[in-house]
């Protein structure tokens, strides 16, 4: 991908591959849910949440630091880029190798987690190499690597479960899924290292220096702490939340299954549309860093408002969709009524989730990683209070309320910090207010259309027609009130 490609074309391309990757992951999640069952999926999700903590400790902030430090160099990115990459990989290996070996000797560590930890060093080095590409404004290869990793994981997982998972227990099935994950980690790491050869020798000349190690480590530490805290809290939730559900009256199997439904079915579906926001955030990161350190403040805040507008538009576009069709989506994909019910009732998470994603990217790009960490910890504390005290009142919905509280608290604090330097423009505030206001009429339109079409058609045709009606209505409102223009489409399409 050329470095001078505009942000819209780059985002469109990254989003295309990200959507393909998420679609594969979504299909794989359905396969796992059907082959493993809710309990087996719950066992796998618990081990995966623990593995995420180790992965974050081993490289959580290193990719962000690598991309930011390379982008900070501006036009002189290739000078010293190899030193940054070498330092990040060295630090990652120093942390992950002990984390891989030590848990294997601890009897209380689950067999599923022990298997997953085999791929720890590979996936952390792979993350750093991807960030090396991002810092150099190269997004095509990382996008291809992501979808390639997902393909390997899906193929390996399906083959292992089909040939060796017949009549297996919940634990043995989860172990086979973990083996597939490790295979994908190893393959993606090796291919990413090979693709470094596409860079000039000056850029990929690896060498270690004490100063670079300090620079990379210092930049990575706050982000690593935040992400480690996030995954540590996720691991704690994986233990505490089922326990609180049991205390509220559920059996152990029911609590594990409920946790599997929330984290393995409903939330992944909600997170899928965030692909566009994540792609835009990824593409903006090096641009924001360059603008901030080169003091191009006007363009910096234009890109900030552009990113936040994207987040709000995507969330407001999809909130009515999930509210009107969520129950049917859950039933069709997972054959699970609770998954569909949660998908409908938790879709409000889309707005604070997407806005927080952009705000964190902006603050990290500007070197405010410590503030991002502080805001996250405050929001996480509020979330944990919900996990402890609300299950007896809300049951499985206590987790969703906790996440909503966390995003609202940390997002508000981040927005106040970001716009303390410069107030948002009136045009931006107007667009956001209108986008949020338009969700209500579109939501009612979707519910009415679904009830109307269901009288004449089956479930799938009714859902498709309803989705088209809501999309057309949203598009018309956005065009009429100036939230979106046809000229924006010309920026996405490549020039002839």
TIKEMAR-376677 format. One record per residue (C-alpha): z, x, y. Coordinates in steps of 0.001 Angstrom, whole numbers, padded with zeros to 6 digits, always signed. Each point is the difference from the previous one (the first is absolute). Example, Ala and Ser with C-alpha at 12.3 -4.5 7.8 and 13.67 -1.06 7.14 Angstrom:
<pts>
+007800+012300-004500
-000660+001370+003440
</pts>
This chain:
<pts>
+000000+000000+000000
-000867+001323+003403
+002811+000686+002368
-001741-001708+002888
-000364-003346-001720
+001621-002757+002056
+003319-001508-000987
-001511-003357-000973
-002539+001427-002441
+002569+002339-001488
+002534-002797-000388
-002624-002256-001590
-000905+002674-002543
+003605+000888-000820
+000856-003686-000249
-002873-000620-002404
+001266+002606-002433
+003610-001030+000549
-000827-003627-000752
-001793+001079-003161
+003025+002077-000990
+002425-002842+000735
-002213-002434-001917
+000105+002271-003041
+003754+000397+000386
+000340-003758+000347
-001975-000613-003191
+002022+002678-001762
+003202-001699+001154
-001206-003229-001563
-000758+001835-003256
+003450+001600+000005
+001669-003328+000711
-001800-001592-002948
+000331+002892-002466
+003544+001045+000863
+001455-003358+000979
+002385-000552+002898
+002803+002010-001641
-002236+002958-000885
-001496-000039+003478
+003519-000050+001405
+000933+003091-002044
-003128+001808+001202
+000597-001027+003638
+003586+001246-000084
-001119+003392-001377
-002867+000101+002498
+002371-000638+002907
+002176+002918-001170
-003080+002194-000407
-001033-000897+003545
+003257+001477+001240
-000640+003330-001759
-003583-000008+001269
+001179-000592+003545
+002595+002767-000170
-002643+002379-001340
-002618-000686+002620
+000771-003077+002090
-000291+001651+003416
-002235+002919-000937
-003291-001973+000116
+000852-001393+003453
+001024+003449+001242
-003144+001586-001434
-002337-002526+001613
+001819+000062+003356
+000246+003793+000286
-003686+000422-000824
-001081-002781+002381
+002228+001477+002706
-002281+003050+000131
-002800-002143+001410
-003385+001738-000144
+001580+003052-001648
+001057-001846-003191
-001470+002496-002450
+002014+002866+001456
+003206+000144-002030
-000640-003224-001936
+000195+001915-003278
+003446+001319+000935
+001245-003530+000644
-001409-001226-003312
+001492+002916-001944
+003408-000467+001606
+000042-003728-000734
-001049+000464-003646
+002537+002817-000488
+002854-002086+001413
-001050-002958-002119
-000021+002024-003224
+003365+001592+000797
+001506-003479+000141
-001904-001880-002701
+000151+002476-002881
+003823-000138-000251
-000106-003778+000428
-002372-000193-002963
+002058+002182-002331
+003641-000921+000741
-000162-003791-000713
-001515+000662-003443
+003383+001340-001136
+001960-003011+001295
+000468-002636-002687
+000575-002855+002449
-003471+000414+001525
-002386-002567-001482
-002838+001179-002220
-002522-001705+002295
+001206+002000+002997
-000010+003278-001973
-003660-000571-000843
-000898-000816+003609
+001684+003179+001267
-002524+002110-001933
-002563-000917+002651
+002309+000634+002959
-001249+003445+001062
-003621-001019-000470
+000225-003123+002150
+001938+001778+002800
-002508+002855+000253
-002789-002574-000085
+001587-001823+002964
+000111+003210+002037
-003656+000782-000745
-001007-003492+001138
+001898+000546+003237
-001921+003251+000501
-003191-002079+000010
+001499-002596+002357
+001136+002616+002502
-003587+001246+000156
-001297-003550+000604
-001504-000094-003483
+000652-003374-001623
-002757-000539-002573
+001199+002355-002735
+003635-001210+000128
-001215-003602-000222
-002135+000855-003019
+002927+001835-001561
+002238-003022+000426
-002357-002375-001745
-000702+002621-002670
+003703+000336-000717
+000321-003763-000326
-002955-000147-002389
+001534+002676-002227
+003358-001792+000048
-001530-003364-000893
-002208+001333-002779
+002767+002133-001513
+002545-002806+000271
-002208-002660-001574
-001058+002294-002859
+003550+001131-000765
+001432-003519+000094
-002857-001445-002023
+000076+002615-002758
+003686+000936-000104
+001787-002870+001728
-000531-002802-002525
+003326-001749-000663
+001837+002717+001921
+003370-000463+001658
+000454-000255+003760
+001100+003648+000211
-002752+001455-002205
-002627-001971+001924
+001362+001312+003290
-000147+003541-001443
-003693-000378-000793
-000665-001194+003556
+001883+003078+001251
-002195+002322-002102
-003086-001533+001620
+001494+000637+003435
+000597+003681-000847
-003584+000448-001207
-001287-001386+003307
+002292+002334+001991
-001242+003107-001834
-003689-000867+000270
+000147-000903+003716
+001867+003225+000852
-002486+002241-001791
-003009-001731+001567
+001522+000177+003506
+000540+003749-000343
-003617+000414-001076
-001216-001949+003057
+001659+002534+002308
-003056+002148-000682
-001976-002300+002324
+001838+001527+002994
-001028+003294+001650
+001770+003089-001314
+001871+000314+003291
+001613-003406-000487
+000992+000430-003646
+001242+003571+000239
+003499-000409-001418
+002884+002232+001026
+003745-000385+000360
+001981+000965+003064
+003629-000528+000902
-000833-001547+003381
-002414-002523-001511
+002512-000957-002682
+002585-000691+002704
-002486-001957+002098
-001192-002164-002881
+003495-000497-001394
+001442-000933+003382
-002768-002530+000659
+000282-001488-003489
+003781-000336-000212
+000525-003174+002115
-002887-001853-001668
+001185+001153-003429
+003496-001236+000801
-001367-003377+001082
-002215-000412-003044
+002643+001364-002336
+002411-002479+001510
-002561-002746-000524
-000562+000802-003654
+003701+000651-000570
+000735-003423+001407
-002766-001454-002189
+001624+001631-003017
+003381-001333+001073
-001498-003461+000458
-001499+000258-003508
+003571+000369-001312
+002016-002075+002477
-002270-003001+000483
-000212-000961-003713
+003777+000543-000233
+000573-002345+002949
-002323-002571-001572
+002035+000226-003212
+003150-000463+002036
-001613-003078+001572
-000473-001568-003460
-003161+001461-001572
-000089+001675-003405
-000929+003683-000247
-003502-000797-001301
-000533-002643+002715
+001103+002390+002746
-002283+002788-001266
-002901-002431-000284
+000645-001342+003517
+000022+003525+001396
-003278+000675-001825
-001539-003123+001524
+001037+000943+003540
-000878+003721-000058
-002787-000031-002588
-001812-003236+000804
+000714-001652+003380
+000498+003011+002291
-003018+001978-001338
-002184-003012+000736
+001344-000183+003540
-000498+003740+000448
-003672-000083-001054
-001297-001315+003358
+001856+002804+001750
-002815+002266-001199
-001893-000537+003257
+003073+000747+002103
+000745+003076-002096
-003574+001241+000361
+000057-000460+003761
+003364+001745+000164
-001321+002900-002062
-003105+000453+002134
+001961-000242+003259
+002634+002572-000970
-001937+003227+000758
-001513-001566+003137
+003417-001014+001307
+001365+003474-000669
-002873+001698+001850
+000278-002373+002969
+003771+000405+000254
+000117+003792-000129
-003020+000349+002280
+001620-002491+002426
-002799-002549-000060
+002472-002812+000614
-002507-002663+001022
-001981+000297-003225
+003234+000380-001976
+001339-003391+001045
-003397-001615-000374
+000040+001069-003644
+003620-001133-000372
-000861-003491+001235
-003114+000034-002151
+002051+000772-003100
+002652-002619+000763
-002688-002608+000714
-001555+000736-003386
+003392-000432-001693
+000721-003308+001718
-003486-001410-000590
+000030+000822-003709
+003472-001492-000482
-000791-003143+001991
-003277-000440-001851
+001651+000165-003423
+003302-001757+000620
-001561-003526-000085
-002125+001025-003000
+003007+000952-002144
+002069-002944+001215
-002682-002527-000948
-001208+001626-003231
+002879+002202-001124
+001327-002265-002737
-003416-000334-001615
-000670+003739+000312
+003245+000804-001840
-000751-002445-002779
-003592+001145-000456
+000711+003720+000030
+003322+000249-001830
+000512-003455-001510
+003405+000157+001668
+001212-002817+002252
+002705+002110+001637
-002557+002649+001025
-002128-002637+001729
+003005-001611+001642
+001223+003339+001346
-003473+000923+001180
-000123-003156+002105
+003533+000172+001334
+000025+003755+000719
-003348+000322+001767
+001804+000179+003360
+000730+003629-000965
-003619+000868+000762
+000452+000188+003777
+003059+002286+000312
-001186+002051-002997
-003393+000770+001540
+001368+000629+003509
+002636+002404-001346
-002702+001937-001827
-001874+000680+003238
+003115+000715+002074
+001284+002559-002522
-003390+001721-000064
-000106+000194+003791
+003527+001379+000336
-000539+002560-002763
-003300+001088+001558
+001799+000617+003295
+002705+002100-001676
+002752-002643+000095
+000780+000198-003720
+003766+000116+000575
-000025-003244+001955
-002122-001613-002693
+002595+001100-002553
+002867-001389+002074
-001706-003365+000508
-000781-000243-003688
+003610+000689-001001
+001273-002704+002358
-002459-002520-001426
+000767+001056-003582
+003728-000516+000576
-000715-003557+001134
-002152-000546-003092
+002712+001232-002373
+002480-002431+001542
-002388-002801-000919
-000301+001332-003568
+003779+000024-000416
+000937-003322+001579
-002978-002372-000254
-000910-000229-003739
+002734-002576-000584
-001554-002157+002742
-003736+000768-000226
-000416+001394-003512
-003121+002113-000407
-001015-000709+003631
+002852+002197+001245
-002245+003037-000465
-002800-001509+002100
+002440-000902+002780
+001366+003536-000134
-003478+001504+000364
-000789-002329+002903
+003220+001046+001735
-000761+003684-000540
-003518-000228+001428
+001140-002024+003012
+002821+002386+000866
-001839+003295-000476
-003244-001339+001494
+001727-001287+003128
+001795+003305+000557
-003250+001921-000492
-001945-002238+002383
+002658+000374+002707
-000177+003801-000332
-003779+000057-000015
-000505-002199+003054
+002885+001445+001985
-002420+002678+001218
-002693-002456+000920
+000039-003800-000052
-002605-001800-002117
-002972-001432+001862
-000203-003705+000780
-003256-000258-001908
+001711+001358-003128
+002973-002372+000339
-002348-002941+000522
-001945+000831-003162
+003161+000307-002060
+001450-003274+001295
-003224-001912-000678
-000400+001463-003500
+003518-001099-000924
-000494-003442+001541
-003238-000570-001941
+001769+000356-003367
+001496-003506+000212
-003205-002067+000407
-001782+002122-002608
+002955-000408-002373
-000062-003805+000321
-003777+000052-000387
+000333+001969-003232
+002559-002351-001484
-002096-003031+000893
-003196+001537-001378
+001698+000950-003267
+001268-003546-000526
-003401-001438+000872
-002087+002315-002174
+002408-000341-002932
-001033-003653-000272
-003591+000910-000752
+000001+003524-001446
+001966+002263-002294
+002634+002460+001145
-002234+003057+000491
-002786-001786+001961
+002628-001740+002130
+001702+003299+000785
-003307+001684+000844
-001113-002828+002311
+003412-000099+001674
-000056+003746+000579
-003477-000230+001566
+001106-002810+002318
+003047+001950+001166
-002055+003156+000518
-002621-001846+002044
+002683-001733+002066
+001792+003258+000704
-003236+001783+000868
-001028-002789+002365
+003370+000050+001778
-000084+003778+000339
-003539-000032+001424
+000544-002920+002389
+003193+001451+001468
-001311+003566+000183
+002214+001594-002651
-003041+001322-001788
-003577+000539+001095
-003304+000426-001790
-000331+003434+001607
+002860+001169-002199
-002180-000582-003051
-002648+002333+001415
+002604+002774+000131
+000756-000475-003700
-003644+000025-001072
-001606+003456-000140
-002619+000808+002590
-003582+000292-001128
</pts>
